[in-house]
């Protein structure tokens, strides 16, 4: 006798329905946009540029937050509540920029997947074998370029949370301990935060460089080989 499958849980049903709704919504969105003459390739270029710009903004904000953090470690009198508020503002701005980066990278992945699926399916519509082979080659090269891009973007994204968490810890500690000893603790953490932000900014810069190269390759008549992946 075959075993009966266990009933789906409410969570599984909701998750499946959510995926279905998102998928249908994306298809409708792409259909509407393409009816105006813009294709998925154009949408992908635009979203990569938006993600790149978001990374630029986040990079600048995290550097500003680190600079502010460094300045406040040299606190020599004044309103400790004001010190806390300044750090909290920089943390909130940094968190907002981080969320924007994540959303825009997700948006890049959505349209890239739709574009590659469509491109793959349309290869069968060719009657000319030479043209089909050339298009397939361009697809594979574009996918390779995209893989390097999204890996770089996800690595940069992955370095954000540890920096944000360290920043949040210091903001919370200062909030709960508005005294000179709490300020002194900021100095103790400054080196670690500097290293974390430096690594984050380096990853963001590599991701931005990848984004520029990817957009250039899509806008060209023939995708060019990109430089080898770096860690």
C-alpha positions as a Markdown table, in Angstrom:
| # | Residue | x | y | z |
|---|---|---|---|---|
| 1 | Unk | 0.0 | 0.0 | 0.0 |
| 2 | Unk | 1.2 | 3.5 | -0.8 |
| 3 | Unk | 1.6 | 5.9 | 2.0 |
| 4 | Unk | -0.8 | 8.7 | 2.1 |
| 5 | Unk | 0.8 | 12.1 | 1.8 |
| 6 | Unk | 0.4 | 14.3 | 4.9 |
| 7 | Unk | -2.0 | 17.3 | 4.4 |
| 8 | Unk | -0.4 | 20.6 | 3.5 |
| 9 | Unk | 0.0 | 22.9 | 6.5 |
| 10 | Unk | -1.5 | 26.4 | 6.5 |
| 11 | Unk | 2.0 | 27.8 | 6.2 |
| 12 | Unk | 2.7 | 25.8 | 3.1 |
| 13 | Unk | -0.6 | 26.7 | 1.5 |
| 14 | Unk | 0.0 | 30.4 | 2.1 |
| 15 | Unk | 3.6 | 30.2 | 0.8 |
| 16 | Unk | 2.4 | 28.5 | -2.4 |
| 17 | Unk | -0.4 | 31.0 | -2.9 |
| 18 | Unk | 2.1 | 33.8 | -2.3 |
| 19 | Unk | 4.5 | 32.5 | -4.9 |
| 20 | Unk | 1.6 | 32.0 | -7.4 |
| 21 | Unk | 0.4 | 35.6 | -6.8 |
| 22 | Unk | 3.9 | 37.1 | -7.1 |
| 23 | Unk | 4.5 | 35.0 | -10.3 |
| 24 | Unk | 1.3 | 36.1 | -11.9 |
| 25 | Unk | 1.9 | 39.7 | -10.8 |
| 26 | Unk | 5.3 | 39.7 | -12.4 |
| 27 | Unk | 4.0 | 38.3 | -15.7 |
| 28 | Unk | 1.3 | 40.9 | -15.8 |
| 29 | Unk | 3.8 | 43.6 | -15.0 |
| 30 | Unk | 6.2 | 42.5 | -17.8 |
| 31 | Unk | 3.3 | 42.1 | -20.2 |
| 32 | Unk | 2.1 | 45.7 | -19.6 |
| 33 | Unk | 5.6 | 47.1 | -19.8 |
| 34 | Unk | 6.4 | 45.2 | -23.0 |
| 35 | Unk | 3.2 | 46.5 | -24.6 |
| 36 | Unk | 4.8 | 50.0 | -24.4 |
| 37 | Unk | 7.7 | 48.8 | -26.5 |
| 38 | Unk | 10.2 | 48.1 | -23.7 |
| 39 | Unk | 11.5 | 44.5 | -23.5 |
| 40 | Unk | 12.8 | 42.5 | -20.6 |
| 41 | Unk | 16.4 | 43.3 | -21.7 |
| 42 | Unk | 15.6 | 47.0 | -21.3 |
| 43 | Unk | 14.0 | 46.4 | -17.9 |
| 44 | Unk | 17.0 | 44.4 | -16.8 |
| 45 | Unk | 19.4 | 47.2 | -17.8 |
| 46 | Unk | 17.3 | 49.7 | -15.9 |
| 47 | Unk | 17.1 | 47.6 | -12.8 |
| 48 | Unk | 20.8 | 46.8 | -12.8 |
| 49 | Unk | 21.5 | 50.6 | -13.0 |
| 50 | Unk | 19.1 | 51.2 | -10.2 |
| 51 | Unk | 20.7 | 48.5 | -8.0 |
| 52 | Unk | 24.1 | 50.0 | -8.9 |
| 53 | Unk | 22.9 | 53.5 | -7.9 |
| 54 | Unk | 21.5 | 52.1 | -4.7 |
| 55 | Unk | 24.8 | 50.5 | -3.8 |
| 56 | Unk | 26.5 | 53.9 | -4.5 |
| 57 | Unk | 24.1 | 55.6 | -2.1 |
| 58 | Unk | 24.6 | 52.9 | 0.6 |
| 59 | Unk | 28.3 | 53.0 | 0.2 |
| 60 | Unk | 28.3 | 56.8 | 0.8 |
| 61 | Unk | 25.9 | 56.5 | 3.8 |
| 62 | Unk | 28.0 | 53.8 | 5.5 |
| 63 | Unk | 31.1 | 55.9 | 5.1 |
| 64 | Unk | 29.2 | 58.9 | 6.6 |
| 65 | Unk | 28.0 | 56.8 | 9.5 |
| 66 | Unk | 31.5 | 55.6 | 10.2 |
| 67 | Unk | 32.8 | 59.1 | 10.1 |
| 68 | Unk | 30.1 | 60.3 | 12.5 |
| 69 | Unk | 30.9 | 57.3 | 14.8 |
| 70 | Unk | 34.6 | 58.2 | 14.7 |
| 71 | Unk | 33.8 | 61.8 | 15.6 |
| 72 | Unk | 31.6 | 60.9 | 18.5 |
| 73 | Unk | 34.3 | 58.7 | 20.1 |
| 74 | Unk | 36.2 | 62.0 | 20.6 |
| 75 | Unk | 33.4 | 63.4 | 22.7 |
| 76 | Unk | 34.7 | 65.8 | 25.3 |
| 77 | Unk | 31.6 | 67.2 | 26.9 |
| 78 | Unk | 28.1 | 68.2 | 26.0 |
| 79 | Unk | 24.7 | 66.6 | 25.7 |
| 80 | Unk | 25.0 | 62.8 | 25.8 |
| 81 | Unk | 21.4 | 62.5 | 24.6 |
| 82 | Unk | 22.4 | 64.5 | 21.5 |
| 83 | Unk | 25.3 | 62.1 | 20.9 |
| 84 | Unk | 22.8 | 59.2 | 21.0 |
| 85 | Unk | 20.4 | 60.9 | 18.6 |
| 86 | Unk | 23.1 | 61.6 | 16.1 |
| 87 | Unk | 24.2 | 58.0 | 16.1 |
| 88 | Unk | 20.6 | 56.8 | 15.9 |
| 89 | Unk | 19.9 | 58.9 | 12.9 |
| 90 | Unk | 22.9 | 57.6 | 11.0 |
| 91 | Unk | 21.9 | 54.0 | 11.9 |
| 92 | Unk | 18.4 | 54.6 | 10.6 |
| 93 | Unk | 19.6 | 56.1 | 7.4 |
| 94 | Unk | 22.1 | 53.2 | 6.9 |
| 95 | Unk | 19.3 | 50.6 | 7.6 |
| 96 | Unk | 17.0 | 52.3 | 5.0 |
| 97 | Unk | 19.8 | 52.3 | 2.4 |
| 98 | Unk | 20.5 | 48.6 | 3.1 |
| 99 | Unk | 16.8 | 47.7 | 2.6 |
| 100 | Unk | 16.8 | 49.6 | -0.7 |
| 101 | Unk | 19.9 | 47.6 | -1.9 |
| 102 | Unk | 18.2 | 44.3 | -1.0 |
| 103 | Unk | 15.0 | 45.2 | -2.8 |
| 104 | Unk | 16.8 | 46.3 | -6.0 |
| 105 | Unk | 19.0 | 43.3 | -6.1 |
| 106 | Unk | 15.8 | 41.1 | -5.8 |
| 107 | Unk | 14.3 | 43.1 | -8.6 |
| 108 | Unk | 17.3 | 42.4 | -10.8 |
| 109 | Unk | 17.0 | 38.7 | -10.1 |
| 110 | Unk | 13.3 | 38.7 | -11.0 |
| 111 | Unk | 13.6 | 40.2 | -14.4 |
| 112 | Unk | 16.8 | 38.3 | -15.2 |
| 113 | Unk | 15.1 | 35.0 | -14.6 |
| 114 | Unk | 12.2 | 36.0 | -16.8 |
| 115 | Unk | 14.5 | 37.2 | -19.6 |
| 116 | Unk | 16.6 | 34.0 | -19.6 |
| 117 | Unk | 13.6 | 31.7 | -19.5 |
| 118 | Unk | 12.0 | 33.6 | -22.4 |
| 119 | Unk | 15.3 | 33.7 | -24.4 |
| 120 | Unk | 15.8 | 29.9 | -23.9 |
| 121 | Unk | 12.2 | 29.1 | -25.0 |
| 122 | Unk | 12.5 | 31.3 | -28.1 |
| 123 | Unk | 15.6 | 29.4 | -29.3 |
| 124 | Unk | 13.3 | 26.7 | -30.6 |
| 125 | Unk | 11.5 | 29.2 | -32.8 |
| 126 | Unk | 14.6 | 29.6 | -35.1 |
| 127 | Unk | 14.5 | 27.8 | -38.4 |
| 128 | Unk | 18.1 | 28.9 | -39.2 |
| 129 | Unk | 20.5 | 26.7 | -37.3 |
| 130 | Unk | 23.4 | 29.1 | -37.6 |
| 131 | Unk | 21.3 | 32.0 | -36.1 |
| 132 | Unk | 20.0 | 29.7 | -33.4 |
| 133 | Unk | 23.6 | 28.7 | -32.5 |
| 134 | Unk | 24.7 | 32.3 | -32.4 |
| 135 | Unk | 21.8 | 33.3 | -30.2 |
| 136 | Unk | 22.4 | 30.4 | -27.8 |
| 137 | Unk | 26.1 | 31.4 | -27.5 |
| 138 | Unk | 25.1 | 35.0 | -26.7 |
| 139 | Unk | 22.6 | 33.7 | -24.1 |
| 140 | Unk | 25.2 | 31.6 | -22.4 |
| 141 | Unk | 27.7 | 34.5 | -22.3 |
| 142 | Unk | 25.1 | 36.9 | -21.0 |
| 143 | Unk | 24.2 | 34.3 | -18.3 |
| 144 | Unk | 27.9 | 34.0 | -17.4 |
| 145 | Unk | 28.1 | 37.8 | -17.1 |
| 146 | Unk | 25.0 | 37.9 | -15.1 |
| 147 | Unk | 26.2 | 35.2 | -12.7 |
| 148 | Unk | 29.3 | 37.2 | -11.9 |
| 149 | Unk | 27.2 | 40.3 | -11.4 |
| 150 | Unk | 24.6 | 38.8 | -9.1 |
| 151 | Unk | 27.3 | 36.9 | -7.1 |
| 152 | Unk | 29.2 | 40.2 | -6.5 |
| 153 | Unk | 25.9 | 42.0 | -5.5 |
| 154 | Unk | 24.9 | 39.2 | -3.1 |
| 155 | Unk | 28.4 | 39.2 | -1.5 |
| 156 | Unk | 28.1 | 43.0 | -1.0 |
| 157 | Unk | 24.7 | 42.5 | 0.4 |
| 158 | Unk | 25.9 | 39.8 | 2.8 |
| 159 | Unk | 28.4 | 42.1 | 4.3 |
| 160 | Unk | 25.8 | 44.7 | 5.2 |
| 161 | Unk | 24.0 | 42.9 | 8.1 |
| 162 | Unk | 27.2 | 42.3 | 10.2 |
| 163 | Unk | 28.0 | 46.0 | 10.0 |
| 164 | Unk | 24.5 | 47.1 | 10.7 |
| 165 | Unk | 24.3 | 44.7 | 13.7 |
| 166 | Unk | 27.5 | 46.1 | 15.2 |
| 167 | Unk | 26.3 | 49.6 | 14.6 |
| 168 | Unk | 22.9 | 48.8 | 16.2 |
| 169 | Unk | 24.6 | 47.3 | 19.3 |
| 170 | Unk | 26.6 | 50.5 | 19.9 |
| 171 | Unk | 23.5 | 52.7 | 19.4 |
| 172 | Unk | 21.5 | 50.6 | 21.9 |
| 173 | Unk | 24.3 | 50.4 | 24.4 |
| 174 | Unk | 24.7 | 54.2 | 24.3 |
| 175 | Unk | 20.9 | 54.6 | 24.7 |
| 176 | Unk | 20.9 | 52.4 | 27.8 |
| 177 | Unk | 24.1 | 54.0 | 29.3 |
| 178 | Unk | 24.2 | 57.7 | 28.6 |
| 179 | Unk | 27.4 | 58.3 | 30.4 |
| 180 | Unk | 31.1 | 58.9 | 29.7 |
| 181 | Unk | 31.9 | 55.2 | 30.1 |
| 182 | Unk | 29.5 | 54.3 | 27.3 |
| 183 | Unk | 31.3 | 56.9 | 25.0 |
| 184 | Unk | 34.6 | 55.3 | 25.9 |
| 185 | Unk | 33.2 | 51.9 | 24.7 |
| 186 | Unk | 32.6 | 53.4 | 21.3 |
| 187 | Unk | 36.3 | 54.0 | 20.9 |
| 188 | Unk | 37.0 | 50.4 | 21.8 |
| 189 | Unk | 34.7 | 49.2 | 18.9 |
| 190 | Unk | 35.9 | 51.8 | 16.4 |
| 191 | Unk | 38.7 | 49.6 | 14.9 |
| 192 | Unk | 36.4 | 46.6 | 14.3 |
| 193 | Unk | 33.7 | 48.8 | 12.8 |
| 194 | Unk | 36.2 | 50.5 | 10.5 |
| 195 | Unk | 37.4 | 47.1 | 9.3 |
| 196 | Unk | 33.8 | 46.0 | 8.7 |
| 197 | Unk | 32.8 | 49.1 | 6.8 |
| 198 | Unk | 36.1 | 49.0 | 4.8 |
| 199 | Unk | 35.3 | 45.4 | 3.7 |
| 200 | Unk | 31.7 | 46.4 | 2.9 |
| 201 | Unk | 32.7 | 49.4 | 0.8 |
| 202 | Unk | 35.3 | 47.3 | -1.1 |
| 203 | Unk | 32.6 | 44.7 | -1.9 |
| 204 | Unk | 30.2 | 47.4 | -3.0 |
| 205 | Unk | 32.8 | 49.0 | -5.3 |
| 206 | Unk | 33.5 | 45.6 | -6.9 |
| 207 | Unk | 29.7 | 45.1 | -7.3 |
| 208 | Unk | 29.3 | 48.5 | -8.9 |
| 209 | Unk | 32.1 | 47.8 | -11.3 |
| 210 | Unk | 30.5 | 44.5 | -12.3 |
| 211 | Unk | 27.2 | 46.3 | -12.8 |
| 212 | Unk | 28.8 | 48.9 | -15.1 |
| 213 | Unk | 30.5 | 46.1 | -17.1 |
| 214 | Unk | 27.2 | 44.1 | -17.4 |
| 215 | Unk | 25.2 | 47.1 | -18.6 |
| 216 | Unk | 28.0 | 47.9 | -21.2 |
| 217 | Unk | 27.9 | 44.3 | -22.4 |
| 218 | Unk | 24.1 | 44.3 | -22.8 |
| 219 | Unk | 24.1 | 47.6 | -24.6 |
| 220 | Unk | 26.8 | 46.4 | -27.0 |
| 221 | Unk | 26.2 | 44.5 | -30.2 |
| 222 | Unk | 28.3 | 41.5 | -28.9 |
| 223 | Unk | 28.8 | 40.7 | -25.2 |
| 224 | Unk | 32.4 | 40.9 | -24.2 |
| 225 | Unk | 34.2 | 38.5 | -21.9 |
| 226 | Unk | 34.4 | 40.1 | -18.4 |
| 227 | Unk | 37.5 | 39.9 | -16.2 |
| 228 | Unk | 37.9 | 36.9 | -14.0 |
| 229 | Unk | 36.0 | 36.8 | -10.7 |
| 230 | Unk | 37.7 | 38.1 | -7.6 |
| 231 | Unk | 37.1 | 37.3 | -4.1 |
